[in-house]
Amino acid sequence: MRWEFFSHNPITLVRQSAKRERVPDVLTVEEIGKLLSELPDTWRTAVYVAVTTGLRVSELLALKWADVNFTAGEILLSRGIVRQHIGIMKTEASRKPVPLDAGLADVLTGWRGICPYNQDGDYIFASPDKHGQQPYWPNAAMEKHIRPAALRAGIKKRIGWHTMRHTFGTLVNSEGADVATTQALMRHANASITMDKYVQAVTPAKRTAHSRVVQLIPFPEIAREQTSFPNVPTRLTNTVATA
């Protein structure tokens, strides 16, 4: 249009709808339990964290151990990772801390005790193939581990990383959380002005709603075994978390 090749913008004639073509699948508590039981340690923990916090996969894989404040009971969010490129959180709402229930803290502590990279500056889900310098690739994990585990568990629903976030939101709502608490836990940017302005910390309402979801989904009592990670120094593999 600038060079007068076109007299008008043809894209303005395209009709679009904001309505979803299909309703996103969500998992039931029973399905989550079956899925977790079929997953190896790394992805059992990752899926559990995702489905009990509602974190986006870019936020989940960008987490480092220093972001987990076991004392305060919070997970601090300051970065996201997409295609292995670190970026800032896209909205102010996204940067709000996430509650850390005692049950979830126990799961993370257990993972920290056996994972190869467990120092404060390490990614929680660091890839041994990249010597811990990068987290795992989300799509590869979904295709190679999580979806096959879902099939073994008899789950026919189409599962993606965002399924965990939809599931979390549905569980929070089903447990009686009010709209404001649900929005705050989901960290949506379209929260009300009051929520955006005043709810910056982890409130009792958010902590209670989060705890209810964690209690709904028990972590499988599967004996943890020291996983073999290639190219990982022994001294890191044998390091036990002190948090």
Buried (B, 14 or more C-beta within 10 A) or exposed (E): EEEEEEEEEEEEEEEEEEEEEEEBBBBEBEBBBBBBBBBEBBBBBBBBBBBBBBBBBBBBBBBBBBBBBBEEBBBBBBBBBEEEEEEEBEBEBBBBBBBBBEBBBEBBBBBBEBBBBBBEEBBBBBBBBBBBEBBBBBEEBBEEBBBEBBEEBEBEEEBBBEBBBBBBBBBBBEBEBEEBBBBBBBBBEEBEEEBBEEBEEBBEBBBBBBBBBBEBBEBBEEEEEEBEBEEBEEEBBEBEBEB
